[in-house]
Amino acid sequence: MPLPHETKVEQVRALFEGREAIYVEKGALRVKVSDIRVSRLYISAEVEEIPTAGFPVGVFFEIQRREPSPLRWSIGCGVLTRFSEQTWHMGYGGWSLFFAPRIVEGILSLAIGFPPNLHPFERYNGVLRYLEEHGAYEPTRLLFEK
């Protein structure tokens, strides 16, 4: 018997597998999402940085000074996971992914225009303002319904 959330898990895969996004978590990066998988009430994926002019911003600036580029890591989340047609959120703080091409392109244009001496956290604040001012936060629904 299929679980009630299986259809929505397939939607998440269809919407986001192999797609480019802006990853936000105390910083921002341009990334590609892959290998979306689910185990019971936990969904995870692999994320790989796409090196981009003007990035990284926020905490990723310091991380990238210590780690090889491109950065690669796994993300995951449980019962509070939320998504829309163009966004995927951890659901309780933490990370968010923004997939809408108009948002990705807008953030990339913004990042290219950052002055070279602008502090990494000021760059991050600029990304957050852009997301808010350009309607990137869509209404979402829970992935794992009770």
Backbone hydrogen bonds, N-H to C=O, Kabsch-Sander energy under -0.5 kcal/mol:
donor,donor_aa,acceptor,acceptor_aa,energy
6,E,3,L,-1.6
9,V,5,H,-2.4
10,E,6,E,-2.1
11,Q,7,T,-1.7
12,V,8,K,-2.5
13,R,9,V,-2.3
14,A,10,E,-2.7
15,L,11,Q,-2.9
16,F,12,V,-2.5
17,E,13,R,-2.2
18,G,33,V,-2.3
19,R,16,F,-2.1
21,A,31,V,-2.4
22,I,98,F,-2.2
23,Y,21,A,-0.6
23,Y,29,L,-2.9
24,V,96,S,-2.8
25,E,27,G,-2.2
28,A,57,V,-1.2
29,L,23,Y,-1.8
31,V,21,A,-2.8
31,V,29,L,-0.5
32,K,48,E,-2.1
33,V,19,R,-2.3
34,S,46,E,-2.6
37,R,44,S,-2.6
39,S,42,Y,-2.8
42,Y,39,S,-0.9
43,I,77,C,-2.6
44,S,37,R,-2.8
45,A,75,I,-2.1
46,E,34,S,-3.2
47,V,73,W,-2.9
48,E,32,K,-2.1
49,E,71,L,-3.0
50,I,30,R,-3.3
55,F,52,T,-1.9
57,V,28,A,-1.6
58,G,120,P,-1.8
59,V,26,K,-2.7
60,F,57,V,-1.1
61,F,58,G,-1.6
62,E,58,G,-0.6
62,E,59,V,-0.5
63,I,59,V,-2.2
64,Q,60,F,-2.6
65,R,61,F,-0.7
65,R,62,E,-0.5
66,R,62,E,-0.7
66,R,63,I,-1.4
67,E,63,I,-2.2
73,W,47,V,-2.2
75,I,45,A,-2.6
77,C,43,I,-2.2
81,T,78,G,-2.0
82,R,89,H,-2.1
83,F,141,R,-2.0
84,S,87,T,-2.4
88,W,97,L,-1.9
89,H,82,R,-3.0
90,M,95,W,-2.5
92,Y,93,G,-0.8
96,S,24,V,-1.7
97,L,88,W,-2.7
98,F,22,I,-1.9
99,F,86,Q,-3.1
99,F,97,L,-0.5
100,A,86,Q,-0.8
103,I,100,A,-0.8
104,V,100,A,-2.7
105,E,101,P,-2.9
106,G,102,R,-1.7
107,I,103,I,-2.7
108,L,104,V,-2.4
109,S,105,E,-2.3
110,L,106,G,-2.3
111,A,107,I,-2.9
112,I,108,L,-2.1
113,G,109,S,-1.2
114,F,111,A,-1.3
118,L,115,P,-2.0
122,E,119,H,-0.7
123,R,119,H,-2.1
124,Y,120,P,-1.9
125,N,121,F,-2.2
126,G,122,E,-1.9
127,V,123,R,-2.0
128,L,124,Y,-2.6
129,R,125,N,-2.4
130,Y,126,G,-2.3
131,L,127,V,-2.5
132,E,128,L,-2.2
133,E,129,R,-3.2
134,H,130,Y,-1.7
135,G,132,E,-1.1
136,A,131,L,-2.4
138,E,136,A,-1.3
141,R,83,F,-2.3
143,L,81,T,-2.3
145,E,143,L,-0.9
